[in-house]
Amino acid sequence: MIIVLIGYMGSGKSSVGKILAKKLNYNLIDLDDYIEDRENASVKEIFKTKGEIYFRKKEAEYLKDLLQLKENTVLALGGGTPCFAGNMEAVLDTESAISVYLKGSLPFLSKKLFKKKAKRPLIAHIETQELMTEFIGKHLFERSQFYSKAQHHIITDDKEKIDIVEDIILELF
């Protein structure tokens, strides 16, 4: 089985994925890390030197390869992955994959990401909490149609990572 974690940046896909994989004794693959390994460049460098179209093509290619895995795996996608190149449909069409949307509310994600914006190139330039909320709100509006297609939805607001993991396990098993 492949448990595919989707959601907006800051929703916990990578950190929850690590705990979930360990608890279930599954492999863990973070798609962005996988792309960086294969491309020998950071996602930021790929965007800068080869552009977003190249990145999105590679992202879709690598995702489709990973969806063929036969080992039990937790696969954490990038926040934009479900929104491009038919990636969400690929996940849903994969018999061995179960999709889980880690759903954070706009106020929760905005507050959380504002505190850590320096580590996130996409939002590092945003100066106020109000602008952060507006930026994330626009993104969530655009992406929610893709995220909402996930088979399972787990609310993440104000929960500890281990509690989110427990919610996922209860939902799936």
MDAnalysis code that builds the backbone (N, CA, C; Angstrom):
import MDAnalysis as mda
import numpy as np

u = mda.Universe.empty(519, n_residues=173, atom_resindex=np.repeat(np.arange(173), 3), trajectory=True)
u.add_TopologyAttr("name", ["N", "CA", "C"] * 173)
u.add_TopologyAttr("resid", np.arange(1, 174))
u.add_TopologyAttr("resname", ["MET", "ILE", "ILE", "VAL", "LEU", "ILE", "GLY", "TYR", "MET", "GLY", "SER", "GLY", "LYS", "SER", "SER", "VAL", "GLY", "LYS", "ILE", "LEU", "ALA", "LYS", "LYS", "LEU", "ASN", "TYR", "ASN", "LEU", "ILE", "ASP", "LEU", "ASP", "ASP", "TYR", "ILE", "GLU", "ASP", "ARG", "GLU", "ASN", "ALA", "SER", "VAL", "LYS", "GLU", "ILE", "PHE", "LYS", "THR", "LYS", "GLY", "GLU", "ILE", "TYR", "PHE", "ARG", "LYS", "LYS", "GLU", "ALA", "GLU", "TYR", "LEU", "LYS", "ASP", "LEU", "LEU", "GLN", "LEU", "LYS", "GLU", "ASN", "THR", "VAL", "LEU", "ALA", "LEU", "GLY", "GLY", "GLY", "THR", "PRO", "CYS", "PHE", "ALA", "GLY", "ASN", "MET", "GLU", "ALA", "VAL", "LEU", "ASP", "THR", "GLU", "SER", "ALA", "ILE", "SER", "VAL", "TYR", "LEU", "LYS", "GLY", "SER", "LEU", "PRO", "PHE", "LEU", "SER", "LYS", "LYS", "LEU", "PHE", "LYS", "LYS", "LYS", "ALA", "LYS", "ARG", "PRO", "LEU", "ILE", "ALA", "HIS", "ILE", "GLU", "THR", "GLN", "GLU", "LEU", "MET", "THR", "GLU", "PHE", "ILE", "GLY", "LYS", "HIS", "LEU", "PHE", "GLU", "ARG", "SER", "GLN", "PHE", "TYR", "SER", "LYS", "ALA", "GLN", "HIS", "HIS", "ILE", "ILE", "THR", "ASP", "ASP", "LYS", "GLU", "LYS", "ILE", "ASP", "ILE", "VAL", "GLU", "ASP", "ILE", "ILE", "LEU", "GLU", "LEU", "PHE"])
u.atoms.positions = np.array([
    [0.835, -1.177, 0.000],
    [0.000, 0.000, 0.000],
    [0.885, 1.247, 0.000],
    [0.431, 2.275, -0.716],
    [1.098, 3.567, -0.732],
    [0.134, 4.579, -0.126],
    [0.514, 5.164, 0.985],
    [-0.292, 6.212, 1.615],
    [0.263, 7.534, 1.106],
    [-0.548, 8.253, 0.334],
    [-0.125, 9.493, -0.294],
    [-0.671, 10.662, 0.521],
    [0.236, 11.443, 1.089],
    [-0.145, 12.608, 1.893],
    [-0.134, 13.849, 1.017],
    [-1.269, 14.550, 1.003],
    [-1.368, 15.787, 0.240],
    [-1.846, 16.898, 1.163],
    [-1.602, 18.134, 0.743],
    [-2.051, 19.280, 1.513],
    [-1.167, 20.474, 1.235],
    [-1.581, 21.599, 1.761],
    [-0.856, 22.846, 1.555],
    [0.455, 22.830, 2.339],
    [1.382, 23.708, 1.954],
    [2.631, 23.795, 2.707],
    [2.315, 24.114, 4.154],
    [3.048, 23.484, 5.046],
    [2.835, 23.687, 6.466],
    [1.787, 22.778, 7.076],
    [1.151, 21.963, 6.255],
    [0.104, 21.084, 6.789],
    [0.672, 19.873, 7.511],
    [1.969, 19.608, 7.347],
    [2.605, 18.515, 8.075],
    [2.907, 17.278, 7.258],
    [2.830, 17.373, 5.944],
    [3.035, 16.183, 5.105],
    [4.366, 15.493, 5.392],
    [5.435, 16.242, 5.444],
    [6.756, 15.645, 5.661],
    [6.938, 15.172, 7.094],
    [6.621, 16.029, 8.058],
    [6.851, 15.663, 9.463],
    [5.892, 14.571, 9.925],
    [4.637, 14.656, 9.557],
    [3.676, 13.605, 9.900],
    [4.032, 12.323, 9.158],
    [4.456, 12.478, 7.912],
    [4.853, 11.318, 7.114],
    [5.962, 10.512, 7.772],
    [6.944, 11.200, 8.351],
    [8.049, 10.507, 9.028],
    [7.544, 9.663, 10.190],
    [6.687, 10.248, 10.996],
    [6.163, 9.535, 12.166],
    [5.264, 8.378, 11.727],
    [4.410, 8.633, 10.747],
    [3.499, 7.610, 10.244],
    [4.270, 6.429, 9.666],
    [5.272, 6.709, 8.866],
    [6.070, 5.640, 8.263],
    [6.765, 4.807, 9.333],
    [7.311, 5.473, 10.326],
    [7.989, 4.755, 11.406],
    [7.004, 3.886, 12.184],
    [5.852, 4.442, 12.508],
    [4.849, 3.724, 13.293],
    [4.317, 2.496, 12.544],
    [4.163, 2.613, 11.231],
    [3.639, 1.504, 10.420],
    [4.738, 0.587, 9.874],
    [5.990, 0.983, 10.090],
    [7.131, 0.270, 9.521],
    [7.064, 0.280, 7.985],
    [6.722, 1.444, 7.428],
    [6.669, 1.668, 5.984],
    [7.904, 2.458, 5.572],
    [8.218, 2.411, 4.290],
    [9.227, 3.307, 3.732],
    [8.633, 4.709, 3.682],
    [9.485, 5.701, 3.696],
    [9.046, 7.087, 3.552],
    [9.744, 7.701, 2.349],
    [8.956, 8.340, 1.498],
    [9.526, 9.106, 0.390],
    [8.853, 10.466, 0.376],
    [9.650, 11.506, 0.481],
    [9.184, 12.872, 0.299],
    [9.466, 13.209, -1.159],
    [8.438, 13.509, -1.941],
    [8.612, 13.695, -3.380],
    [9.608, 14.803, -3.705],
    [9.572, 15.909, -2.974],
    [10.536, 16.983, -3.242],
    [11.968, 16.505, -3.007],
    [12.202, 15.770, -1.932],
    [13.542, 15.222, -1.672],
    [13.956, 14.250, -2.772],
    [13.017, 13.436, -3.209],
    [13.274, 12.459, -4.276],
    [13.676, 13.180, -5.568],
    [12.957, 14.238, -5.905],
    [13.279, 15.023, -7.100],
    [14.670, 15.638, -6.965],
    [14.957, 16.200, -5.804],
    [16.275, 16.807, -5.590],
    [17.394, 15.787, -5.758],
    [17.199, 14.588, -5.237],
    [18.201, 13.527, -5.394],
    [18.407, 13.162, -6.862],
    [17.313, 12.991, -7.589],
    [17.386, 12.575, -8.994],
    [17.945, 13.660, -9.889],
    [17.634, 14.899, -9.559],
    [18.049, 16.028, -10.402],
    [19.366, 16.665, -9.934],
    [19.883, 16.216, -8.804],
    [21.107, 16.785, -8.229],
    [21.025, 18.303, -8.083],
    [19.856, 18.773, -7.666],
    [19.650, 20.203, -7.459],
    [18.449, 20.373, -6.533],
    [18.440, 21.472, -5.797],
    [17.294, 21.756, -4.937],
    [16.105, 22.172, -5.802],
    [14.924, 22.055, -5.234],
    [13.721, 22.484, -5.951],
    [13.866, 23.957, -6.337],
    [14.368, 24.766, -5.420],
    [14.572, 26.197, -5.680],
    [15.508, 26.405, -6.875],
    [16.608, 25.631, -6.923],
    [17.555, 25.747, -8.039],
    [16.928, 25.298, -9.358],
    [16.132, 24.226, -9.307],
    [15.475, 23.734, -10.523],
    [14.537, 24.807, -11.068],
    [13.733, 25.418, -10.192],
    [12.830, 26.492, -10.618],
    [13.623, 27.631, -11.243],
    [14.744, 27.975, -10.605],
    [15.531, 29.123, -11.057],
    [16.247, 28.858, -12.380],
    [16.831, 27.672, -12.539],
    [17.648, 27.409, -13.721],
    [16.898, 26.768, -14.891],
    [15.886, 25.961, -14.581],
    [15.180, 25.243, -15.648],
    [13.716, 25.625, -15.771],
    [13.194, 26.301, -14.763],
    [11.827, 26.808, -14.821],
    [10.793, 25.858, -14.237],
    [9.621, 26.426, -13.990],
    [8.557, 25.651, -13.369],
    [8.020, 24.555, -14.289],
    [7.949, 24.816, -15.576],
    [7.413, 23.795, -16.499],
    [8.287, 22.545, -16.463],
    [9.602, 22.729, -16.496],
    [10.513, 21.579, -16.396],
    [10.280, 20.841, -15.076],
    [10.207, 21.616, -13.980],
    [9.996, 21.005, -12.670],
    [8.709, 20.197, -12.648],
    [7.621, 20.782, -13.119],
    [6.328, 20.095, -13.079],
    [6.326, 18.836, -13.940],
    [7.025, 18.850, -15.063],
    [7.136, 17.641, -15.895],
    [7.884, 16.540, -15.143],
    [8.989, 16.903, -14.524],
    [9.773, 15.925, -13.757],
    [8.993, 15.424, -12.550],
    [8.306, 16.325, -11.885],
    [7.496, 15.967, -10.730],
    [6.459, 14.911, -11.121],
    [5.768, 15.128, -12.225],
    [4.744, 14.178, -12.695],
    [5.375, 12.847, -13.083],
    [6.513, 12.910, -13.740],
    [7.221, 11.691, -14.158],
    [7.649, 10.856, -12.945],
    [8.270, 11.507, -11.979],
    [8.737, 10.794, -10.789],
    [7.568, 10.279, -9.945],
    [6.497, 11.063, -9.855],
    [5.325, 10.620, -9.112],
    [4.767, 9.337, -9.730],
    [4.617, 9.327, -11.025],
    [4.065, 8.141, -11.697],
    [4.966, 6.923, -11.481],
    [6.275, 7.123, -11.482],
    [7.207, 6.024, -11.182],
    [6.989, 5.515, -9.755],
    [6.888, 6.428, -8.803],
    [6.750, 6.045, -7.398],
    [5.417, 5.357, -7.113],
    [4.399, 5.706, -7.865],
    [3.098, 5.071, -7.668],
    [3.092, 3.604, -8.108],
    [4.158, 3.176, -8.754],
    [4.286, 1.778, -9.165],
    [4.990, 0.918, -8.117],
    [5.444, 1.553, -7.036],
    [6.154, 0.810, -5.999],
    [5.281, -0.307, -5.437],
    [5.912, -1.392, -5.104],
    [5.193, -2.531, -4.518],
    [5.360, -2.591, -2.998],
    [6.327, -1.838, -2.464],
    [6.567, -1.848, -1.019],
    [5.594, -0.900, -0.327],
    [5.287, -1.198, 0.929],
    [4.474, -0.291, 1.733],
    [5.237, 1.012, 1.918],
    [4.618, 2.120, 1.524],
    [5.306, 3.401, 1.482],
    [4.371, 4.530, 1.895],
    [4.920, 5.479, 2.636],
    [4.255, 6.758, 2.853],
    [4.928, 7.726, 1.882],
    [4.119, 8.347, 1.040],
    [4.619, 9.263, 0.016],
    [4.056, 10.654, 0.295],
    [4.939, 11.581, 0.677],
    [4.541, 12.960, 0.962],
    [4.754, 13.797, -0.294],
    [3.678, 14.359, -0.824],
    [3.768, 15.172, -2.032],
    [4.051, 16.625, -1.687],
    [4.539, 17.361, -2.674],
    [4.671, 18.796, -2.530],
    [3.286, 19.425, -2.530],
    [3.159, 20.614, -1.985],
    [1.855, 21.269, -1.899],
    [1.183, 21.479, -3.243],
    [1.966, 21.712, -4.284],
    [1.390, 21.943, -5.609],
    [1.224, 20.693, -6.448],
    [1.838, 19.611, -6.052],
    [1.846, 18.400, -6.875],
    [0.457, 17.962, -7.352],
    [-0.552, 17.899, -6.485],
    [-1.857, 17.411, -6.950],
    [-2.511, 18.295, -8.013],
    [-2.023, 19.520, -8.168],
    [-2.693, 20.522, -8.995],
    [-2.195, 20.578, -10.434],
    [-1.235, 19.753, -10.790],
    [-0.622, 19.846, -12.114],
    [-0.549, 18.485, -12.794],
    [-0.569, 18.520, -14.106],
    [-0.240, 17.379, -14.966],
    [-1.062, 16.120, -14.696],
    [-2.267, 16.279, -14.187],
    [-3.095, 15.117, -13.901],
    [-2.579, 14.268, -12.754],
    [-1.766, 14.868, -11.887],
    [-1.159, 14.106, -10.790],
    [-2.187, 13.561, -9.797],
    [-3.198, 14.348, -9.473],
    [-4.200, 13.867, -8.510],
    [-4.958, 12.683, -9.097],
    [-5.258, 12.745, -10.380],
    [-5.945, 11.631, -11.040],
    [-5.058, 10.393, -11.051],
    [-3.748, 10.587, -11.254],
    [-2.814, 9.454, -11.232],
    [-2.831, 8.771, -9.873],
    [-2.851, 9.575, -8.816],
    [-2.912, 9.012, -7.461],
    [-4.212, 8.236, -7.280],
    [-5.319, 8.855, -7.662],
    [-6.632, 8.225, -7.474],
    [-6.808, 6.975, -8.330],
    [-6.140, 6.937, -9.483],
    [-6.256, 5.789, -10.390],
    [-5.325, 4.637, -10.025],
    [-4.446, 4.848, -9.048],
    [-3.516, 3.809, -8.629],
    [-4.186, 2.956, -7.566],
    [-4.432, 1.703, -7.901],
    [-5.177, 0.803, -7.027],
    [-4.549, 0.652, -5.643],
    [-3.215, 0.648, -5.581],
    [-2.531, 0.416, -4.310],
    [-2.318, 1.699, -3.498],
    [-2.785, 2.841, -4.023],
    [-2.580, 4.117, -3.326],
    [-3.841, 4.559, -2.603],
    [-3.639, 5.104, -1.405],
    [-4.713, 5.711, -0.636],
    [-4.294, 7.156, -0.374],
    [-5.143, 8.104, -0.768],
    [-4.800, 9.512, -0.614],
    [-5.395, 10.081, 0.668],
    [-4.575, 10.875, 1.365],
    [-4.981, 11.492, 2.622],
    [-4.653, 12.984, 2.549],
    [-5.687, 13.801, 2.663],
    [-5.546, 15.253, 2.655],
    [-5.366, 15.723, 4.094],
    [-4.200, 16.287, 4.396],
    [-3.957, 16.898, 5.696],
    [-4.460, 18.335, 5.595],
    [-5.624, 18.568, 6.153],
    [-6.358, 19.803, 5.931],
    [-6.208, 20.762, 7.098],
    [-5.540, 21.857, 6.814],
    [-5.419, 22.927, 7.790],
    [-6.291, 24.094, 7.373],
    [-6.875, 24.787, 8.335],
    [-7.697, 25.957, 8.015],
    [-6.798, 27.120, 7.612],
    [-7.383, 28.093, 6.959],
    [-6.637, 29.279, 6.543],
    [-6.004, 30.004, 7.741],
    [-6.745, 30.284, 8.811],
    [-6.096, 30.969, 9.950],
    [-4.948, 30.156, 10.557],
    [-5.143, 28.841, 10.683],
    [-4.116, 27.981, 11.264],
    [-2.852, 27.970, 10.405],
    [-3.010, 27.727, 9.107],
    [-1.851, 27.673, 8.206],
    [-1.157, 29.027, 8.114],
    [-1.938, 30.080, 8.031],
    [-1.369, 31.420, 7.920],
    [-0.514, 31.765, 9.134],
    [-1.045, 31.500, 10.307],
    [-0.309, 31.791, 11.555],
    [0.962, 30.935, 11.640],
    [0.825, 29.651, 11.337],
    [1.961, 28.730, 11.412],
    [3.059, 29.100, 10.407],
    [2.664, 29.371, 9.168],
    [3.640, 29.663, 8.125],
    [4.289, 31.036, 8.311],
    [3.556, 31.999, 8.859],
    [4.136, 33.318, 9.071],
    [5.323, 33.236, 10.010],
    [5.234, 32.371, 11.011],
    [6.328, 32.200, 11.981],
    [7.559, 31.567, 11.343],
    [7.354, 30.769, 10.281],
    [8.459, 30.029, 9.668],
    [8.728, 30.480, 8.238],
    [8.301, 31.670, 7.888],
    [8.371, 32.105, 6.492],
    [9.799, 32.199, 5.948],
    [10.772, 32.452, 6.805],
    [12.147, 32.580, 6.334],
    [12.651, 31.288, 5.696],
    [12.096, 30.149, 6.113],
    [12.517, 28.852, 5.584],
    [11.764, 28.466, 4.313],
    [10.811, 29.292, 3.888],
    [9.942, 28.982, 2.748],
    [10.107, 30.068, 1.683],
    [10.896, 29.792, 0.642],
    [11.152, 30.820, -0.383],
    [9.883, 31.409, -1.014],
    [8.839, 30.612, -1.149],
    [7.614, 31.079, -1.782],
    [6.936, 32.192, -0.994],
    [7.154, 32.213, 0.316],
    [6.457, 33.192, 1.157],
    [7.405, 34.088, 1.962],
    [8.701, 33.918, 1.791],
    [9.677, 34.668, 2.599],
    [9.522, 36.185, 2.461],
    [9.055, 36.639, 1.326],
    [8.929, 38.070, 1.054],
    [7.687, 38.714, 1.680],
    [6.787, 37.926, 2.201],
    [5.524, 38.460, 2.729],
    [5.774, 39.111, 4.087],
    [5.357, 40.374, 4.201],
    [5.747, 41.171, 5.361],
    [4.775, 41.178, 6.529],
    [3.486, 40.979, 6.283],
    [2.528, 41.065, 7.387],
    [1.658, 39.809, 7.443],
    [1.072, 39.581, 8.597],
    [0.155, 38.455, 8.791],
    [-1.044, 38.571, 7.846],
    [-1.517, 39.796, 7.624],
    [-2.677, 40.007, 6.750],
    [-2.359, 39.600, 5.313],
    [-1.180, 40.001, 4.823],
    [-0.772, 39.622, 3.464],
    [-0.548, 38.114, 3.359],
    [-0.041, 37.507, 4.445],
    [0.157, 36.053, 4.471],
    [-1.194, 35.356, 4.322],
    [-2.160, 35.804, 5.086],
    [-3.497, 35.211, 5.039],
    [-4.097, 35.355, 3.640],
    [-3.926, 36.513, 3.033],
    [-4.453, 36.741, 1.683],
    [-3.769, 35.814, 0.671],
    [-2.453, 35.704, 0.744],
    [-1.691, 34.855, -0.178],
    [-2.115, 33.392, -0.039],
    [-2.149, 32.886, 1.185],
    [-2.506, 31.489, 1.421],
    [-3.966, 31.245, 1.046],
    [-4.828, 32.198, 1.358],
    [-6.241, 32.064, 1.010],
    [-6.438, 31.903, -0.486],
    [-5.723, 32.682, -1.266],
    [-5.799, 32.576, -2.734],
    [-5.320, 31.204, -3.193],
    [-4.197, 30.766, -2.658],
    [-3.663, 29.442, -3.019],
    [-4.625, 28.325, -2.635],
    [-5.141, 28.383, -1.406],
    [-6.079, 27.347, -0.960],
    [-7.326, 27.312, -1.833],
    [-7.810, 28.480, -2.219],
    [-8.978, 28.546, -3.093],
    [-8.680, 27.839, -4.421],
    [-7.501, 28.114, -4.994],
    [-7.125, 27.506, -6.276],
    [-6.877, 25.999, -6.153],
    [-6.320, 25.593, -5.054],
    [-5.891, 24.194, -4.908],
    [-6.927, 23.279, -4.265],
    [-7.900, 23.844, -3.578],
    [-8.842, 23.009, -2.825],
    [-9.607, 22.036, -3.714],
    [-9.859, 22.399, -4.959],
    [-10.565, 21.480, -5.856],
    [-9.765, 20.202, -6.087],
    [-8.463, 20.288, -6.006],
    [-7.613, 19.105, -6.170],
    [-7.469, 18.358, -4.852],
    [-7.168, 19.107, -3.790],
    [-6.998, 18.488, -2.477],
    [-8.253, 17.733, -2.039],
    [-9.406, 18.314, -2.319],
    [-10.656, 17.729, -1.836],
    [-10.999, 16.396, -2.503],
    [-10.322, 16.055, -3.579],
    [-10.542, 14.763, -4.245],
    [-9.937, 13.597, -3.469],
    [-9.106, 13.896, -2.487],
    [-8.464, 12.829, -1.704],
    [-9.521, 11.948, -1.068],
    [-9.174, 10.691, -0.912],
    [-10.117, 9.709, -0.355],
    [-10.411, 9.952, 1.125],
    [-9.450, 10.491, 1.839],
    [-9.597, 10.733, 3.269],
    [-9.131, 12.151, 3.590],
    [-9.827, 12.798, 4.517],
    [-9.478, 14.146, 4.957],
    [-9.236, 14.112, 6.459],
    [-8.088, 14.636, 6.881],
    [-7.734, 14.692, 8.299],
    [-7.503, 16.151, 8.666],
    [-8.256, 16.650, 9.625],
    [-8.097, 18.029, 10.107],
    [-6.831, 18.095, 10.973],
    [-5.988, 19.096, 10.700],
    [-4.709, 19.193, 11.404],
    [-4.629, 20.353, 12.398],
    [-5.586, 21.251, 12.377],
    [-5.528, 22.455, 13.217],
    [-5.267, 22.131, 14.682],
    [-4.234, 22.771, 15.214],
    [-3.906, 22.708, 16.640],
    [-3.709, 21.298, 17.189],
    [-3.344, 20.357, 16.341],
    [-3.095, 18.983, 16.789],
    [-1.600, 18.702, 16.800],
    [-1.180, 17.881, 17.738],
    [0.194, 17.385, 17.753],
    [0.364, 16.405, 16.592],
    [1.571, 16.307, 16.097],
    [1.840, 15.408, 14.960],
    [1.437, 13.963, 15.259],
    [1.722, 13.498, 16.452],
    [1.380, 12.117, 16.806],
    [-0.134, 11.909, 16.799],
    [-0.889, 12.930, 17.160],
    [-2.353, 12.824, 17.137],
    [-2.869, 12.763, 15.695],
    [-2.239, 13.500, 14.813],
    [-2.597, 13.444, 13.391],
    [-2.303, 12.047, 12.849],
    [-1.163, 11.499, 13.230],
    [-0.802, 10.135, 12.812],
    [-1.847, 9.137, 13.306],
    [-2.227, 9.254, 14.567],
    [-3.255, 8.361, 15.122],
    [-4.581, 8.499, 14.370],
    [-4.933, 9.734, 14.011],
    [-6.155, 9.956, 13.237],
    [-6.075, 9.251, 11.881],
    [-4.919, 9.332, 11.246],
    [-4.738, 8.673, 9.942],
    [-4.872, 7.163, 10.087],
    [-4.216, 6.613, 11.090],
    [-4.260, 5.155, 11.296],
    [-5.690, 4.702, 11.588],
    [-6.400, 5.434, 12.425],
    [-7.792, 5.083, 12.720],
    [-8.661, 5.160, 11.463],
    [-8.400, 6.145, 10.632],
    [-9.182, 6.330, 9.403],
    [-8.896, 5.219, 8.380],
    [-7.648, 4.793, 8.275],
    [-7.267, 3.859, 7.219],
    [-7.357, 2.392, 7.621],
    [-7.177, 2.114, 8.894],
    [-7.111, 0.699, 9.294],
    [-8.204, 0.404, 10.252],
])
